[in-house]
Amino acid sequence: MGAGASTHQTAVAGDHHNPTGLDPPAPDRTSPARRQGLALGATLAKTVAHFFPELPAWLGETRDTRDQDLITYSRQFLPWMGLMAFLLKLGSRRQVRYELDSPEALANLNRLARAEQEAMAHSDTLNYFPGHVPPASLTRLRRRMAHRLVRMKALRPDTVVALANLGGRCRWKIENEGFNIQKNGGFNLEHAYSTGEWQIKNFYVLLQLAHLFLQLVERGSLLTQEAKKLFGSLRGMARRLAESIRNVLILGDALDPKLAATIQIRLNSS
């Protein structure tokens, strides 16, 4: 090799304390934003536990007309499986089992649902369950969650009048922004998740709840601005969330409603 060769060309092969080459990797190979991506499952759990500490009990009160002596999957677990179809923006209920095919994913769903299932449910079971839940039951759940958010954030003396005055604008935002995101933002609003009347209505309520959860996470202060830039969009965040749920166990403290009540989550409304 000639004397004019560059130091990159003459570097001896083998182990080096410092990276060599034109584009060396970062020393720890993970940024803080990347680590937050892997912790998204725990962030989701903390957010849900903070805003809706009674959600497991509310799901347990859902009316379920299945024969309770013959069922395998609980009324707490199956809604969370349905939510994952929308939280992870998978496009169909059949994809849930394929996307969440790891022991960690099953453990995480059990922890979120406070359940002890031994396997993911088949997509037919995921379709059968909402056919035995009167739509009014899940609609009541959605209403309770909305009331909880209003009590936590809106019903203060300095905001009641402003909230009332913004009623027209809020309806515009619901009809133009909310539906547009649900249609074009990866939730696949127009997809036929089922053909049964009750199933269609109940899957749409689950879609709405998943949209709400993602907004609370994305707008919440548990995520840094650097992490939000890394995700890029709600669709990008859904991909990171799938990676987290599939590979990283959610620890118990993230699910404890008493601990979740002690943390402060500020919401960015912009």
KOLKOL-459191 format. One record per residue: residue number from 1; x, y, z of N, C-alpha, C, O in turn. Coordinates in steps of 0.02 Angstrom, whole numbers, m for minus. Last residue first. Example, Ala and Ser with C-alpha at 12.3 -4.5 7.8 and 13.67 -1.06 7.14 Angstrom:
KOLKOL-459191
 resi     nX     nY     nZ    caX    caY    caZ     cX     cY     cZ     oX     oY     oZ
    2    642   m112    354    684    m53    357    645      2    394    670     57    402
    1    660   m284    390    615   m225    390    660   m165    390    712   m166    423
***
This chain:
KOLKOL-459191
 resi     nX     nY     nZ    caX    caY    caZ     cX     cY     cZ     oX     oY     oZ
  270  m2600   1096   1094  m2588   1129   1029  m2593   1079    972  m2585   1098    914
  269  m2607   1044   1219  m2670   1048   1180  m2661   1079   1112  m2709   1088   1075
  268  m2518    936   1311  m2509    990   1262  m2569    991   1217  m2581    944   1180
  267  m2541    896   1478  m2561    884   1410  m2549    946   1368  m2568   1001   1387
  266  m2444    825   1607  m2469    886   1576  m2484    871   1502  m2445    839   1467
  265  m2456    722   1735  m2452    719   1662  m2485    782   1635  m2545    790   1639
  264  m2378    676   1881  m2412    730   1847  m2401    723   1771  m2344    718   1747
  263  m2406    541   1995  m2367    574   1943  m2410    628   1910  m2471    626   1913
  262  m2495    483   2082  m2446    530   2110  m2405    565   2057  m2372    615   2072
  261  m2569    392   2012  m2603    452   2036  m2555    504   2062  m2572    563   2066
  260  m2481    288   1995  m2497    329   1937  m2531    394   1958  m2524    446   1924
  259  m2484    231   2121  m2424    265   2100  m2437    311   2041  m2410    366   2036
  258  m2616    183   2113  m2597    228   2168  m2533    266   2151  m2528    326   2163
  257  m2616     97   2003  m2653    160   1998  m2636    209   2054  m2641    269   2045
  256  m2482     18   1932  m2511     32   1997  m2549     98   1995  m2518    150   1987
  255  m2412     m4   1818  m2482    m23   1817  m2518     m6   1882  m2579    m14   1887
  254  m2282     24   1841  m2315     62   1788  m2390     50   1787  m2427     90   1758
  253  m2245    m69   1934  m2256      0   1957  m2290     42   1904  m2323     91   1921
  252  m2226   m189   1861  m2285   m179   1902  m2298   m108   1923  m2356    m87   1928
  251  m2170   m166   1691  m2160   m181   1761  m2221   m160   1802  m2261   m118   1781
  250  m2187   m243   1540  m2212   m186   1578  m2207   m205   1652  m2237   m254   1674
  249  m2053   m308   1444  m2104   m319   1495  m2122   m253   1530  m2079   m213   1546
  248  m2030   m292   1274  m2010   m265   1339  m2067   m274   1389  m2123   m250   1378
  247  m2078   m341   1150  m2011   m359   1173  m1994   m340   1245  m1948   m368   1274
  246  m2206   m301   1113  m2183   m367   1092  m2119   m389   1127  m2106   m449   1134
  245  m2216   m172   1158  m2261   m222   1185  m2235   m292   1171  m2242   m337   1212
  244  m2115   m111   1075  m2109   m112   1148  m2152   m167   1178  m2128   m205   1220
  243  m2164   m128    946  m2099   m155    963  m2091   m162   1039  m2064   m211   1064
  242  m2284    m56    959  m2286   m128    944  m2220   m161    962  m2219   m216    991
  241  m2232     72    979  m2271     40   1032  m2274    m35   1021  m2269    m73   1069
  240  m2176     98    855  m2132     93    914  m2168     58    971  m2137     19   1008
  239  m2293    102    779  m2242     52    764  m2194     43    823  m2176    m14    840
  238  m2357    211    838  m2389    145    842  m2338     90    827  m2340     37    859
  237  m2274    315    802  m2277    296    872  m2308    227    880  m2288    189    924
  236  m2305    322    666  m2238    302    687  m2237    280    759  m2202    233    777
  235  m2436    367    679  m2423    302    645  m2354    277    664  m2345    217    677
  234  m2419    489    737  m2454    437    776  m2443    368    744  m2440    318    780
  233  m2249    537    696  m2321    540    687  m2352    488    732  m2317    446    762
  232  m2114    542    745  m2134    577    684  m2209    587    676  m2231    639    652
  231  m2028    482    835  m2086    445    812  m2114    476    748  m2134    441    702
  230  m1933    584    855  m1912    519    830  m1970    480    800  m1964    450    747
  229  m2011    682    911  m1981    695    845  m1958    629    814  m1964    620    753
  228  m2039    620   1031  m2095    634    986  m2069    648    915  m2100    629    866
  227  m1912    620   1088  m1944    556   1072  m2001    567   1022  m2009    528    975
  226  m1892    756   1106  m1847    719   1062  m1878    653   1041  m1871    632    984
  225  m1989    789   1198  m1997    815   1130  m1952    778   1081  m1970    768   1023
  224  m2030    644   1299  m1991    704   1284  m2005    727   1212  m2029    688   1171
  223  m2176    589   1380  m2131    583   1322  m2094    649   1312  m2123    703   1317
  222  m2254    633   1482  m2208    577   1496  m2159    566   1439  m2106    536   1450
  221  m2344    731   1446  m2276    753   1463  m2229    696   1483  m2171    709   1498
  220  m2449    693   1304  m2432    694   1374  m2358    710   1386  m2317    704   1341
  219  m2479    674   1173  m2482    743   1198  m2460    749   1271  m2454    804   1297
  218  m2465    535   1164  m2427    579   1119  m2425    651   1144  m2374    685   1137
  217  m2554    487   1263  m2483    471   1266  m2442    522   1226  m2392    548   1250
  216  m2675    540   1219  m2652    556   1287  m2578    541   1294  m2542    579   1328
  215  m2681    483   1090  m2676    556   1098  m2651    575   1167  m2611    621   1173
  214  m2693    348   1123  m2634    371   1087  m2626    447   1091  m2570    472   1096
  213  m2819    348   1188  m2758    328   1224  m2696    355   1190  m2651    382   1223
  212  m2904    388   1080  m2897    429   1141  m2833    413   1178  m2797    458   1198
  211  m2888    280    994  m2870    347    971  m2859    393   1031  m2812    432   1033
  210  m2944    181   1076  m2874    177   1058  m2848    245   1034  m2793    265   1051
  209  m3077    227   1079  m3038    225   1141  m2963    221   1126  m2923    253   1160
  208  m3112    213    944  m3114    279    975  m3072    280   1039  m3036    329   1052
  207  m3100     73    930  m3059    118    890  m3055    187    922  m3002    217    926
  206  m3202     34   1018  m3132     18   1034  m3084     61    993  m3033     83   1019
  205  m3311     81    944  m3298    110   1010  m3226     95   1030  m3192    139   1057
  204  m3299     m3    833  m3290     69    823  m3278    103    891  m3237    150    894
  203  m3328   m126    889  m3260   m114    863  m3248    m40    852  m3192    m16    862
  202  m3464   m105    916  m3416   m111    971  m3344   m102    948  m3304    m74    985
  201  m3522    m97    788  m3529    m42    835  m3476    m45    890  m3446      6    908
  200  m3487   m224    737  m3467   m163    702  m3469   m103    749  m3423    m63    751
  199  m3550   m311    830  m3477   m309    823  m3454   m245    790  m3406   m214    814
  198  m3686   m287    809  m3655   m270    873  m3580   m265    868  m3549   m220    897
  197  m3694   m331    672  m3713   m264    692  m3682   m244    758  m3653   m189    763
  196  m3561   m420    591  m3617   m417    637  m3631   m347    660  m3585   m306    668
  195  m3444   m415    521  m3506   m405    483  m3567   m401    527  m3620   m382    504
  194  m3290   m328    557  m3338   m382    567  m3398   m367    523  m3403   m314    493
  193  m3211   m231    509  m3181   m274    560  m3227   m332    577  m3205   m381    608
  192  m3192   m164    365  m3246   m204    395  m3215   m252    445  m3195   m308    427
  191  m3120     m1    363  m3111    m74    358  m3169   m109    394  m3191    m87    446
  190  m3130    133    385  m3174    105    334  m3168     29    327  m3205     m2    290
  189  m3033    161    480  m3103    168    498  m3149    132    449  m3201    105    468
  188  m2891    139    502  m2931    101    453  m3005    101    471  m3036     48    477
  187  m2797    203    574  m2846    166    612  m2893    124    568  m2929     80    591
  186  m2713    280    495  m2691    213    513  m2741    172    553  m2729    113    565
  185  m2772    401    463  m2713    401    507  m2691    333    530  m2655    327    579
  184  m2891    408    394  m2829    411    355  m2765    405    397  m2710    405    369
  183  m2995    392    489  m3001    364    421  m2934    357    387  m2920    307    355
  182  m2954    456    603  m2977    386    609  m2982    352    540  m2975    292    535
  181  m2927    582    549  m2872    541    576  m2893    468    580  m2854    423    563
  180  m3058    618    515  m3007    615    463  m2948    572    486  m2921    532    448
  179  m3124    621    637  m3143    571    588  m3090    563    533  m3079    508    509
  178  m3050    732    696  m3055    666    726  m3071    612    676  m3035    561    672
  177  m3066    842    605  m3000    815    622  m3004    744    648  m2968    700    626
  176  m3205    856    582  m3157    866    528  m3088    836    543  m3056    809    498
  175  m3279    827    696  m3303    803    632  m3250    807    577  m3249    766    532
  174  m3203    884    800  m3221    814    802  m3237    788    732  m3213    736    711
  173  m3195   1018    760  m3133    979    765  m3148    905    765  m3112    865    734
  172  m3330   1054    770  m3296   1057    705  m3234   1014    706  m3220    977    658
  171  m3348   1039    907  m3385    995    862  m3352    995    793  m3348    943    760
  170  m3264   1140    951  m3248   1071    969  m3285   1023    923  m3257    972    902
  169  m3332   1253    904  m3268   1237    875  m3250   1164    890  m3222   1130    847
  168  m3446   1249    986  m3453   1244    914  m3388   1223    881  m3387   1181    836
  167  m3387   1258   1118  m3426   1200   1098  m3431   1192   1023  m3423   1137    997
  166  m3323   1362   1176  m3287   1326   1123  m3326   1267   1095  m3300   1230   1054
  165  m3404   1402   1278  m3399   1445   1220  m3365   1412   1161  m3376   1430   1103
  164  m3379   1300   1371  m3446   1306   1341  m3443   1347   1277  m3475   1330   1228
  163  m3247   1328   1402  m3263   1264   1372  m3331   1267   1338  m3340   1242   1282
  162  m3260   1453   1463  m3222   1447   1401  m3238   1382   1364  m3244   1381   1303
  161  m3332   1416   1577  m3362   1461   1528  m3326   1455   1461  m3358   1452   1409
  160  m3237   1327   1640  m3305   1305   1624  m3336   1349   1570  m3363   1323   1521
  159  m3114   1376   1679  m3119   1347   1613  m3190   1328   1593  m3203   1314   1535
  158  m3105   1421   1808  m3078   1465   1756  m3086   1437   1686  m3068   1470   1637
  157  m3158   1319   1889  m3193   1383   1883  m3169   1426   1825  m3208   1464   1797
  156  m3150   1166   1797  m3120   1212   1845  m3154   1279   1836  m3177   1295   1781
  155  m3171   1041   1716  m3219   1073   1761  m3183   1111   1817  m3186   1092   1875
  154  m3060    984   1646  m3100   1038   1617  m3143   1075   1668  m3151   1136   1662
  153  m2986    879   1707  m2951    933   1671  m2995    993   1654  m2969   1048   1647
  152  m3059    784   1780  m2989    795   1795  m2962    860   1767  m2921    893   1798
  151  m3187    786   1726  m3179    800   1798  m3107    817   1814  m3093    858   1857
  150  m3156    748   1595  m3185    814   1608  m3175    833   1681  m3157    889   1697
  149  m3111    618   1615  m3066    668   1588  m3092    739   1602  m3053    784   1618
  148  m3230    559   1662  m3171    559   1704  m3121    613   1680  m3093    649   1721
  147  m3312    570   1551  m3329    607   1612  m3269    612   1659  m3258    663   1691
  146  m3247    480   1467  m3251    551   1449  m3266    593   1510  m3236    646   1520
  145  m3270    362   1537  m3201    385   1527  m3200    459   1509  m3156    496   1532
  144  m3408    353   1528  m3376    358   1594  m3305    384   1588  m3282    424   1630
  143  m3422    337   1390  m3449    397   1423  m3418    407   1491  m3403    463   1511
  142  m3364    212   1370  m3335    271   1338  m3358    335   1372  m3319    381   1382
  141  m3457    135   1443  m3387    137   1463  m3353    199   1434  m3318    234   1469
  140  m3571    154   1364  m3571    179   1433  m3499    184   1459  m3482    232   1494
  139  m3529     86   1252  m3541    158   1246  m3542    190   1315  m3518    246   1325
  138  m3528    m42   1301  m3463    m11   1286  m3471     65   1277  m3425    103   1292
  137  m3670    m53   1317  m3625    m66   1372  m3556    m34   1361  m3529     m1   1406
  136  m3731    m33   1196  m3742     18   1248  m3694      9   1306  m3679     57   1342
  135  m3703   m151   1127  m3665    m90   1113  m3674    m36   1165  m3628      3   1177
  134  m3689   m299   1222  m3734   m247   1196  m3697   m182   1185  m3661   m160   1230
  133  m3587   m423   1173  m3586   m365   1217  m3634   m313   1188  m3620   m285   1135
  132  m3576   m521   1083  m3613   m538   1143  m3609   m482   1195  m3625   m492   1254
  131  m3494   m479    986  m3561   m496    965  m3606   m515   1024  m3666   m523   1016
  130  m3372   m468   1047  m3413   m407   1041  m3482   m419   1013  m3525   m375   1017
  129  m3337   m614   1039  m3351   m578   1102  m3392   m515   1092  m3443   m508   1125
  128  m3310   m649    906  m3369   m678    940  m3388   m636   1001  m3447   m624   1014
  127  m3190   m590    872  m3250   m568    838  m3314   m591    874  m3364   m556    873
  126  m3104   m658    952  m3103   m585    957  m3163   m555    921  m3185   m500    938
  125  m3126   m784    903  m3148   m769    971  m3152   m694    981  m3198   m668   1013
  124  m3064   m768    779  m3136   m783    782  m3165   m769    851  m3221   m746    857
  123  m2932   m749    814  m2969   m691    788  m3044   m704    786  m3084   m657    792
  122  m2895   m825    973  m2902   m829    901  m2943   m769    877  m2984   m743    914
  121  m2800   m748   1106  m2862   m775   1078  m2860   m777   1002  m2826   m736    971
  120  m2643   m800   1170  m2684   m751   1135  m2746   m785   1107  m2744   m843   1087
  119  m2638   m892   1325  m2622   m883   1254  m2665   m827   1226  m2716   m810   1255
  118  m2675   m891   1455  m2617   m931   1438  m2596   m924   1366  m2542   m946   1347
  117  m2723   m752   1559  m2734   m796   1501  m2669   m831   1482  m2614   m804   1491
  116  m2755   m674   1671  m2706   m728   1676  m2717   m777   1619  m2719   m838   1630
  115  m2770   m493   1693  m2795   m559   1675  m2738   m610   1682  m2681   m592   1695
  114  m2762   m353   1686  m2768   m386   1751  m2798   m456   1741  m2844   m477   1776
  113  m2733   m296   1566  m2803   m317   1576  m2816   m345   1646  m2873   m360   1663
  112  m2597   m273   1576  m2641   m217   1561  m2714   m234   1578  m2751   m191   1602
  111  m2555   m405   1598  m2544   m353   1649  m2589   m293   1638  m2617   m266   1686
  110  m2590   m469   1479  m2617   m492   1543  m2611   m439   1597  m2656   m430   1638
  109  m2509   m397   1392  m2582   m392   1387  m2616   m416   1450  m2665   m386   1473
  108  m2383   m439   1440  m2403   m369   1443  m2478   m359   1437  m2507   m318   1472
  107  m2384   m576   1413  m2378   m553   1482  m2401   m481   1488  m2434   m463   1537
  106  m2390   m570   1272  m2445   m601   1310  m2443   m578   1383  m2495   m561   1411
  105  m2266   m508   1248  m2328   m476   1226  m2388   m504   1265  m2431   m467   1288
  104  m2175   m602   1297  m2179   m536   1328  m2244   m501   1310  m2274   m468   1352
  103  m2191   m710   1210  m2212   m717   1280  m2218   m650   1315  m2262   m641   1358
  102  m2256   m649   1050  m2202   m665   1097  m2229   m675   1167  m2283   m651   1183
  101  m2338   m602    952  m2329   m674    956  m2274   m695   1005  m2249   m751   1002
  100  m2415   m490    895  m2399   m498    966  m2390   m572    981  m2430   m602   1018
   99  m2439   m509    760  m2395   m455    780  m2371   m464    852  m2314   m449    868
   98  m2526   m617    761  m2463   m622    724  m2414   m569    746  m2353   m582    750
   97  m2636   m573    835  m2599   m633    857  m2530   m637    824  m2482   m659    855
   96  m2675   m461    756  m2655   m453    826  m2613   m512    849  m2560   m503    879
   95  m2725   m483    630  m2654   m468    636  m2630   m466    708  m2569   m468    720
   94  m2860   m496    637  m2820   m557    628  m2746   m545    639  m2709   m591    656
   93  m2913   m370    638  m2909   m406    703  m2866   m468    697  m2837   m491    747
   92  m2818   m252    542  m2869   m304    549  m2860   m339    615  m2806   m338    645
   91  m2731   m143    556  m2773   m148    497  m2826   m201    499  m2874   m198    461
   90  m2644   m103    656  m2629   m165    620  m2674   m176    559  m2657   m216    515
   89  m2613     m2    752  m2633     13    684  m2617    m46    637  m2582    m39    587
   88  m2597    m17    885  m2538    m33    844  m2551    m22    770  m2507    m31    728
   87  m2725     20    925  m2667     54    954  m2604     44    911  m2565     90    902
   86  m2802    m73    853  m2805     m2    836  m2745     37    865  m2719     82    832
   85  m2772   m195    906  m2780   m190    833  m2778   m118    811  m2754   m103    756
   84  m2779   m169   1042  m2714   m174   1011  m2718   m171    935  m2671   m146    903
   83  m2916   m177   1070  m2883   m111   1071  m2816   m113   1035  m2796    m65   1002
   82  m2932   m316   1067  m2962   m275   1016  m2931   m206   1012  m2921   m179    958
   81  m2860   m347   1184  m2838   m374   1119  m2867   m333   1062  m2832   m317   1014
   80  m2942   m279   1274  m2873   m255   1264  m2843   m285   1201  m2804   m251   1167
   79  m3061   m355   1265  m3060   m285   1242  m2989   m258   1232  m2978   m219   1186
   78  m3009   m479   1319  m3027   m473   1248  m3033   m400   1225  m3013   m385   1169
   77  m2986   m457   1459  m2931   m471   1413  m2950   m457   1340  m2911   m426   1303
   76  m3110   m435   1521  m3057   m384   1528  m3003   m394   1475  m2977   m345   1448
   75  m3185   m545   1500  m3210   m482   1471  m3162   m425   1482  m3173   m371   1454
   74  m3075   m686   1467  m3114   m641   1509  m3136   m578   1472  m3109   m561   1419
   73  m3087   m841   1386  m3058   m774   1387  m3104   m725   1423  m3165   m723   1410
   72  m3165   m955   1398  m3094   m958   1416  m3066   m888   1427  m3025   m878   1472
   71  m3332  m1006   1445  m3284   m961   1413  m3213   m973   1439  m3203   m998   1494
   70  m3430  m1078   1507  m3396  m1110   1450  m3341  m1066   1420  m3306  m1088   1374
   69  m3494  m1009   1603  m3466  m1073   1623  m3424  m1105   1568  m3388  m1153   1580
   68  m3550   m900   1540  m3490   m888   1581  m3458   m953   1605  m3400   m952   1626
   67  m3601   m883   1383  m3609   m930   1438  m3545   m928   1480  m3493   m951   1458
   66  m3612   m706   1344  m3585   m773   1333  m3600   m817   1393  m3611   m792   1448
   65  m3650   m577   1368  m3703   m627   1364  m3677   m697   1347  m3717   m743   1336
   64  m3595   m454   1468  m3568   m508   1426  m3619   m564   1425  m3629   m597   1476
   63  m3570   m288   1511  m3619   m342   1504  m3595   m391   1451  m3576   m372   1396
   62  m3435   m237   1610  m3464   m240   1543  m3512   m299   1538  m3496   m355   1559
   61  m3368   m239   1727  m3440   m227   1731  m3474   m229   1663  m3535   m222   1659
   60  m3237   m251   1691  m3269   m308   1725  m3344   m301   1731  m3379   m351   1739
   59  m3214   m123   1646  m3217   m178   1597  m3250   m239   1627  m3287   m275   1593
   58  m3212    m60   1771  m3264    m43   1722  m3271    m96   1669  m3326   m113   1649
   57  m3098   m117   1827  m3163   m129   1858  m3219   m113   1809  m3269   m149   1806
   56  m2999    m66   1739  m3009   m138   1746  m3077   m155   1777  m3110   m202   1755
   55  m3021     79   1758  m3035     45   1695  m3043    m30   1702  m3090    m58   1674
   54  m2992    161   1863  m3046    112   1873  m3061     72   1809  m3110     35   1808
   53  m2896    251   1820  m2876    199   1868  m2929    145   1879  m2913     90   1900
   52  m2868    337   1700  m2924    291   1708  m2908    235   1757  m2905    177   1737
   51  m2753    415   1707  m2816    447   1688  m2877    403   1703  m2931    428   1717
   50  m2656    322   1755  m2663    389   1783  m2732    419   1769  m2765    444   1814
   49  m2669    208   1677  m2680    203   1749  m2690    271   1782  m2727    277   1831
   48  m2635    264   1553  m2702    236   1563  m2717    231   1638  m2773    248   1659
   47  m2501    301   1580  m2550    351   1558  m2621    326   1571  m2663    363   1597
   46  m2440    180   1613  m2442    234   1662  m2496    285   1644  m2532    309   1688
   45  m2456    111   1490  m2485     85   1552  m2492    139   1605  m2543    144   1638
   44  m2382    193   1402  m2454    182   1391  m2488    159   1456  m2541    184   1474
   43  m2257    175   1461  m2286    242   1457  m2361    238   1446  m2399    275   1477
   42  m2236     39   1439  m2242     63   1508  m2273    133   1510  m2312    149   1555
   41  m2227     45   1299  m2278      4   1332  m2290     26   1403  m2347     31   1425
   40  m2116    127   1276  m2183    152   1261  m2238    111   1293  m2290    137   1312
   39  m1983     98   1291  m2023    102   1353  m2094    124   1340  m2130    140   1388
   38  m1931    109   1166  m1936     42   1194  m1977     41   1258  m2003    m12   1277
   37  m1936    249   1158  m1976    208   1113  m1985    138   1140  m2040    110   1137
   36  m1842    284   1250  m1911    301   1265  m1958    261   1219  m2013    243   1239
   35  m1729    243   1182  m1747    208   1243  m1819    223   1263  m1855    179   1288
   34  m1730    338   1080  m1739    267   1063  m1759    227   1124  m1802    183   1120
   33  m1705    452   1154  m1769    446   1120  m1783    373   1101  m1840    350   1105
   32  m1574    427   1198  m1629    431   1247  m1697    424   1215  m1742    393   1243
   31  m1505    304   1081  m1516    373   1104  m1569    372   1159  m1606    323   1166
   30  m1387    177   1069  m1456    195   1083  m1459    266   1109  m1420    286   1152
   29  m1252    151   1053  m1297    128   1000  m1370    142   1014  m1413    121    975
   28  m1154    202   1130  m1201    157   1164  m1253    129   1117  m1294     88   1137
   27  m1074    269   1027  m1044    224   1076  m1093    177   1109  m1078    117   1116
   26  m1137    261    858  m1136    294    924  m1111    245    976  m1124    185    970
   25  m1024    199    729  m1087    200    766  m1079    239    831  m1024    250    855
   24   m933    294    603   m935    250    661  m1002    254    698  m1033    307    698
   23   m901    316    456   m965    329    489   m972    283    550  m1013    236    548
   22   m774    284    410   m801    349    394   m863    366    435   m877    425    447
   21   m667    201    533   m708    205    473   m739    274    466   m732    317    510
   20   m682    139    703   m644    164    646   m689    167    586   m744    138    586
   19   m711    168    877   m734    147    811   m692    177    756   m669    234    762
   18   m590    125   1000   m628    178    968   m649    154    898   m609    123    864
   17   m539     m3   1024   m573     32   1078   m616     88   1051   m673     99   1074
   16   m558   m134    909   m533    m67    922   m573    m36    979   m634    m42    981
   15   m514   m291    844   m552   m253    892   m518   m186    906   m457   m183    912
   14   m474   m297    665   m477   m324    733   m519   m280    778   m555   m236    754
   13   m359   m231    545   m420   m266    562   m417   m293    633   m363   m310    658
   12   m283    m71    551   m275   m143    557   m341   m175    578   m375   m150    622
   11   m299     57    432   m317     32    498   m314    m43    499   m340    m77    454
   10   m276    107    309   m221     70    338   m238     43    408   m196     12    440
    9   m388    177    271   m371    119    232   m319     76    267   m317     16    257
    8   m390    279    362   m446    233    362   m429    170    323   m451    115    341
    7   m276    351    330   m275    311    393   m333    263    395   m327    211    427
    6   m241    332    153   m271    365    211   m267    320    271   m256    260    265
    5    m83    323     65   m147    294     84   m173    327    147   m134    348    190
    4     41    363     23    m11    413     25    m79    387     46   m128    425     46
    3    121    255     15    130    298     73     75    349     79     62    375    133
    2     26    112    m40     68    170    m48     70    213     14     28    209     58
    1     43    m59      0      0      0      0     44     62      0     94     64     36
***
